[in-house]
Structure formats: C-alpha cells, structure tokens
Amino acid sequence: MKQHLWQCAVLLLFLLFAQSEPAVLSASHSVGHRRYGSIFSFGDSFADTGNKPIAFAANSVPVTVMRRPYGDTFFGHPTGRTTDGRLILDFLAENLGLPFVPPSLAHNGSFHRGANFAVAGATTLDADFFHDRNIPGAPSKFPLNTSLNVQLEWFEKLKPSLCGSTQECKEFLGGRSLFFVGEFGVNDYHLSLKKWSVEQVRSLVPLVIETISAAIERLIKHGATSLVVPGVIPSGCSPSILTMFADARPPKYDPKTGCLRAHNELGIHHNTLLQDSLRGLRAKHPGVTIVYADFFSPVMEMIESPHKFGFRQDVLQVCCGGPGRYNYNDSVSCGDPGATACESPSSSLYFDGVHLTEPGYRYVADGWLNSINSAASANRGWCRSEL
C-alpha cells in the first residue's frame, strides 16, 4: 500500500506540474504525458535511429541505409533510419514534447533526455542461437550480436551516467522515463524461415516471448515503471516474405489482401502470447504501467483499405527496390545502383522490403499514442481509488 501511495503521489505531482506549464502540445494530447522527460528504446530496424551504420562500420560491414533515398522525405539525407523519413519513435517523441531519441552508439552528447539502443537487424535471441543451428544467412546478414540482451547490457553500462543513488535512479527512470521494449520477434522469425517451415518457426515463439518478458523484468528491477511493448507486424504481407515464398500455391494467400495466411497467423500467435505474458507481468507488478502497442492491426488496416490512407491500390508494391514482382529483389537493395525509387513515397505503404514509409509509421504511432494516453488515464483512476 505504501508503495502504491508513493507512486501515485509522484504521478499526481507531475500532472500538476504539467498543467502549470505553458501549452507546448496540441489539445488532443493528454497533459499527463508531458511528465516524461526521457525515452529509452530497444528494438530493431523499426526503431533504430542510427545505430546500425555505427555498429556495422566498426566491423567493416557495408550498409545501404546510408544511401539516398533513405531519409529524403523529412531529413533531406540518410540518418540511419530504414525509411524515407521519420519512424514511429520519432512521431511519439514529437507528440510527447521530447527530442528525437539519439542512437546510443553515437557518443557525442548527453543521454539524459533518452537513448535508443535499437539496431536494425537485431534479434530477440542471441546470435549464437542461430549460428549454433546453422541458420542460413546468420553469418552474412546478421554478423553482429545486437540482440535484446546485448542492448540491455548497453543500457546498464550507460545507467551510471544517467543517475547515481538508488533514489535518484528511482525518480529518473521510474518517475520521468518512458521505455519502449521492441518491436522484437520479426527478425528471429524471418531469419529462421530460411531453414524451417512456418510450423517449425512457430515453436520458437514461446522462447522469444520468454526472452522479452525477462527483459521487461530486468528493466523493472532497474526502476522502470512505464513501459510500452509492441507486437509484431503481419509478416505475411511483407514484400520480402512474399518474394521468399513466391512459389506458394493460391490457397496459401488471402484472396482479399494477397498476403500469406500462415505467416500472418504466426504473427497473431506471437502477439497473443505476448499479451498473455504482459497481463501476467501487470499482475506481478501492480505499480508498473505496461502498455501493449498493436503493430499488426494498423498495418492490416492500411493494406485492406489503401485508398483511405492515400496509398496506391497495389499497396504491396515497395517504393524503393530492385526488379521483381513487388519491386523487391533480395539481391538489389534500396540504394543500390540497380534499384529504382518511386517519385512520391507518401503514396506507398512499404518503403523497401519490410519497412514502412513515413505516412505508414505516422498512422501506427497515432494508435500507440492513444494506448499510452489510455494507460495514463487508467492510472489516474487507479490512484484515486487507492487514495
């Protein structure tokens, strides 16, 4: 009870402080969210704001993401983001009144407003898991171990520079910081599909979920009390997966969307187990806010009704890629000499083989912000009942 009262008191103080500040966000945004002073993010290419070029360059591995047209739409130049503009994390930071979250490997400034540990290509499971099982592509496409556990280690090394005493860390990490744990899982499954069937890959899901849950517990022990945990995308709609399984028979596809049924069902299975796990963590840690962020449904909405979002009717075609059915070719990446790019990325949902364009990420971010707002409102009600 005392712990509950203390956390509610901190929350209410931040709410009162936020209400006394000059208005910096639009009226549609919950004032309660202006209490966040920093964002810490873990994940893969859906969240990476520039770690991949740094990590890969240190190991003499070339990356195409630092070639145009990556970054052209918003930044005017490549930034290390695997899209034409801003990511979900960028939109959320803007809406919460915070600066873009800097990549943690860029040691050129303070991380007191947050740090991003996400690396494009990162898996949930450690790289050894895939190397030990001789998963094709693991040595070449994923030469670095930037897994969830590795990213957590980076955070733990950075933590002493963020806060000192236990009380200071409790106030900074628990009272003023928002943590994003993921998206994680897509790279584990896509990599494993190079060797195993969808049914075999399905058996990995519990292990992936267990690893994500353990990471959340680890962050809670460090003092995190506000966490957002995204689910996975509908991979059966990703042009890279559609190209990998181009010989699939017609019954394997959803006739309405053209997506592969089994691969989307794999994502649904992951998201179901993840939400089950998050419910258990909420019950175990009643003073911690854990928000599930739906990545699957908004992407499906855009695929099922592309005209509603201003996208081209052939919505599975990528904006930038090599020759192929979906303008995607695994041997010709966006930015390569043989690749072609569309004139208007905003009319496409997919920028390259799996990543979305800026408008696609903006729509997903809107849904996540609503979830964060709802959680904040629920917490205010919870505090009143406890008090």
N, C-alpha and C positions, 0 to 999 in steps of 0.2 A: 504493500500500500504506500509506504513512504517513497519508494522508487517511482511509483506512478505519479504521486503528487509532485515530486521534484521535476519530473519530465514535463508534466502539464504546466507547471509554473514557468519553466523556461520557454515553452511554446507560447504561452499567453504573453509573456514579456516581449518576445519577438514580434508577435502580432500587434501589440500596442505600439511598438517602435515602428513597425512597418506602416501603420496607419498614420503616424505622425510625420512620416517622410513626405517630401514633395512627390507628386504623382510622376512616375517615370515609365509606367506600363499602361497599356490601354485598359479601359474599364472592364473589359471582358476577362481580364486575368485576375485570379484570386490574390488579394493583398497578402494573404498568408504566405505565399511563396516567395515574397521578397525577403523573407528571413534568411534564405540560403545565401551564403557568402562565397561558396565554392562548390565546384563539381569535380568528382573523381570518377573516371570512366575506365572500364575494362572491356575488351572485346576484340573484334576482327575488323575487316575492311569496312563494315557498315558504320564503324565508329572511329576508325583511325584518321587522325587529323595531321599526320605527317611522320609517324614513327617508322613506317616501312622503308622509305628511302634512306633514313639514317642507319637503321639496323642492317639493311641489305648492302649498303655501300661499305660499311665496316667489314663486311665479309666478301667484298668484291663480286656481289651478285647484282646484275643489271635489273632495273625496274622500268616499265613503260609508263607508270603512273606520273612520272615527272616530265612527260612529253605532252604537248598540246594535242588534242583539245581538252585534256583534263584541266579543270579549274577555270576554263574560259568564261563561263556564264556569269559568275559572280566575282571571282577574284581577278580575272583577267590573265591568269598564269597558273601553271600547276603548283599545287601546295602539298601534294602527297595524299590528298583525298581521292578516292576512286569514284569520282563522279565529275560532272561538269561544273558544279557549284558547291552549295552547302549540304551538309549531312543532317540527319535527324538531330544529332547532338548540338549542332550549330544553331538550329532553329529553337531548340529548347533553351539553350543558354541565352539567346536573344530575348526570348519571351520571359525568362526569369530575371532579366536585368543584369546578366553576367557576361563577361567577355568570352570569346571563343576559347574553348579548353585547349591549352597548348600541349603538344606531344611531350611526354616525359623525357624522351631521349634527347630533346633539344635543351642542352644545359646552358641556356643563355638568358635566364631570368628567374624571377620568383614564381613559386608554385602555390602561393598562399591563396590564390583565387581558384585553384584547382589544377589538376594534371590528368592527362589522358595516357593511359598505358596500353591502349588497344593497338594491335599491329595487324595489318592486312595479311590474311593467310593463317592467322593464329587458330589453333585448335583448342578444344576444351581439355582433351587428354594430352599428356606429354608426348613429344615427338618419338620417344623410344617405343611407345605403344605401336606406332605404325611401322617404324623401322624393324622392330623385332618380328613383325608379321609379314614383312616383305610386301607391304602395300605399294603397288606401282605408283610412281610419281612422288613418293615421300622423299627420297633423297634429292631429287632435282627440283620439284616445285616447292617443297617445304624444307629447305636445307637448315633452317634455324628453328630452335626450340623457343617459341614465343607463346607457349601455352598459357592457360589461365593461371596455373601455379607459378609460372615464371613471372607473369605480370603482377601477381600478388607479392612476390619477393621484391620486385622493383618498388612497389608501394611501401613495403616495410623498410626498405633502405632509405626511402625519401622521408618517411614519417618523422624522424628526429629533427629534420629541418623545418617541419611544419608546427610542431608543438613539443613541449618539454615534459612537464609534470603530468601525472595521471589526470588531474583535474583540468589542466589546460587542454589536453587531448580530448577529454570528455566534452568540453564546451565547444572545441573547434570541430571535431569530427562528428560529434553527436548532435550538437545544437545548431551548427551552421552549415554543414556539408551534406550534399546530395550525392549518392553513389549509384552509378549505372553498372550493373553486372551483366554484360552481354550486349549484343546477341552472341551466344555460344552454341555450337552444335552443327551449324551448316557445314563448316569445313571438315569436321570429323566425318560426317555422313558422305559428303561429296567425294572426299579422298577414298573412303572405304568402298564406295561404289565402283572404283576402278578394279577391284578384285572380287567383291562379294555381291550377291544379289540383294535386292531391296529387303527381302525377308531376312537374310543373314545380318544386314546392317541394322535392322530393327532390334536385334538382340543387344546392340551397343547402347541403345537409348537409356536404359536404367543406369548404366555406368556413367554416361555423360551427365544425367540429372544428378546423380550422387555427387559427382565432382563439383557441379555448380552449387549444390546445396552446401557442401563442405566449405566452399569459398565464401558463401554468404555468412556462415557461422564464424569463419575466420575474421571477416570484416567486422562483424558484430562484437567480437572479442576485442577488437582494436578501438571500439567505441562508436561505430556507425549505427545510426538509428533511423535513417531514411534511405531506403534502397529501392531502385527500380530494376526489375529483372525482365528483359524482353524474351518473347518466344522466338521461334524460327519462322522464316519465310515459307511460302508454298514453292518448294524447290521444283516441283513437277511443272511449273510454269517458267522456270529459268531457261533462257535460250541455251546456256551451256549444257544443262542436263538434257534438254530436248535434242540437242545435237549429239550428245554422247550416246543416247538411246534412240537414234533416228530410225533404226530398223524395227522398232516396236510395232506390233500389229494394231490395226484400228481399234479393237476393243479396249486397248490399254489407255486410250485417250478419252478425256471428257469431251463429248461432241460439242458442247456449248463453248468451252474455252480453248480447246486444243491442248490442254495441259495433261501431263501423265498422272493418272489416278493414284497409282501405288506410291509414287514419290511424294505426292501431296498428303496421302494418308500417313506416311512416315512422319511428316511434319506435324500433323494433327496428333499423332501418338506422342511425340516429344512434348508438344505443348500441353497435352492433357496430364502427362506425368509431372511436368514442371509445375503446373498449377496445383496439383495434389501435394507436391513437396512444399510449395510455398505456404499452403494452408497449414501444414504441419509446423513449419517454422514460425508462422504467426502465433500459433497456439503456444509454442515453446517460449517465444519472446514477445509477450503481450505489450511491452513498451516500445517495440520497434515497428516502424511502418515499412512494409514490404509490398510494393506495387507490381503487379503483373502488367507488362506492356505488350499489347497484342500487335504483332508484326504481320501475322498471317492474314487476318480478315481484311484490313485496309488494302493490302496488295491485291487480294482477290476481288474486292470491290472495283478497283481500277481496271482490272483485267476484264471483268464481266460487263462493265459499262464505261468503256474508254471515252466515248463522246461526252459523257457527263463531266469528265475531268479535262477535256480539251486535248485528248490524245488521239492519235491516228487509229483507224479501225483495226489495222493489222498490228495490234498492240504488243505482240510478242517479238516484233522486229526490233533489233537493237539500233541505237543511233550511231554508234561508232564500233566498227568491227571489220572482220575480213570476209571474203566471199563465202557464202553459204546460205542455207535455206532461211535462216533468221538474221542474215547479215552478220553471222557469227562464225568464226573459224578458230579452233583451238591453237592453230599454228600461226595465226596472224592476229595479234592483239591490237586493241585500240592504241594508236600512237605509232604503230609500226609503219614502214614505208608502203606496204601493200594494203593498209586499212583505209576505209572510207568513213567519213563522218557526215551526219545529216546537217542541214543548214539551220534547223530550228530544234534544238534539244527539248524545248518545252512541249513539243508535240509528241514526244516519245516517253514511254514509261521506263524502259530499260536503256541505260546509257551504254553499257557494254554487256558482257555475257551474263552477269548476275546482278550487277549494281544498278540502282535506280537513278533517274535524273533528279535534278533539284525539285521540280514540282511533285514528284512521287514521294520524295523524302519529306517535303513540307506537309503533305496530307497525313502521312504516318505520324509525324511529330504532333500534329493537331490532336490526334487521338490519344497519344501518350500524355500530352499536357492535360487533357481532360481527366485522364486517370489519376494523374498527380493531384489535380485540383480536388477531385472527389475524395481522395485519401486524406487530404488536408482538412476538408470539411468534416469527414467522419471522425478524424482525430479531435477536432474541436468539440464535437458532440460527446465523444468518449471522455474528454477531460471534464466536461460539465457534469457528466453522470458520476465520475469518480469524486469530484469535489463536493 
